[in-house]
Amino acid sequence: MTLSFNSQDVRPEPLRSPSENLIWIPGRTFTMGSNSHYTEEAPAHPVKVDGFWIQATPVTNRDFAEFVRETGYVTFAEKAPDPKDYPGARPEMLKAGSLVFSPPKSLAGTDMTQWWSFKFGATWRRPHGGLSDLRGKFDHPVVHVAYCDAVAYAAWAGMDLPPEAEWELAARGGLDDAEFAWGEELHPNGTIMANTWHGTFPVHSTKPAGKDRTSSVRAFPPNGYGVYDIIGNVWEWTADFWSAHHPEPEAKACCIPKNPRGGPQEASFDFRMPDIKIPRRVLKGGSHLCAPNYCRRYRPAARHAEPEDTSTSHVGFRCVRRVSAGS
């Protein structure tokens, strides 16, 4: 494991924005991906990324409420789906809502519908559906946001969503080859470093009652760059279209990709649903539902495909601001 910072990197001043919690990430070359875990993370390959600013935390319910208050924005989950976009869908399911995790009492196989359900009325304001609300959660990450919602917030804030390469560079915290955002051990010296699942997923959580979902965005230590909650708590949208794997490493240093932006939209479609052409984007960071027995994706290299139209109780986002050519 190596700690690598670019001492020649010049840190410009960020522009003012509604969210002033911006952290400077120095530009450099780093190894993206991993050859040690899931196939979609491979192959590990070097990329070059210019310096940029990233929000120190995911966008919170407090932040998103300010955006909605100023703009009157209505999220994707608050709108009834258009039947033309979902051929073959049951009419009774074409209502506003979002996916909510609910732990089952027992399991019969691995069908995810045992713990995920589409709840009518579940939105960022009602994260568990029903009569749930945001009391005590204003500093938790906003959830039930589809890709278009994250893009709309970023535009309002004068920022962008990060491409996967920028996100992963920020997540690594300067540790080029580390397994986790903070080093080689999930719980170094017994310290809990991120909000992940404790116990046997999805039936048994050993966390105290009421602590088994999202948490405050600064509840756990930051990484080496000072970025909080980059691992666990909620998955985070990136700007890149999904690809089944990373490109092969370039043989020559001169040809290392600079500021890569992912693959083509067509390659992101889910081949299991050939009649529905909904692009998928890359999610990063894992969530409070990632567990050693089910989803070891609480690592910077981990990635997951998410359809643009999908919102859930464990997906949020954060934004970046890049340096303009005249800065």
Summary of the structure (lengths in Angstrom):
residues: 327
radius of gyration: 19.3
end to end distance: 33.4
largest distance: 58.9
contacts: 992
relative contact order: 0.22
helix: 17%
strand: 19%
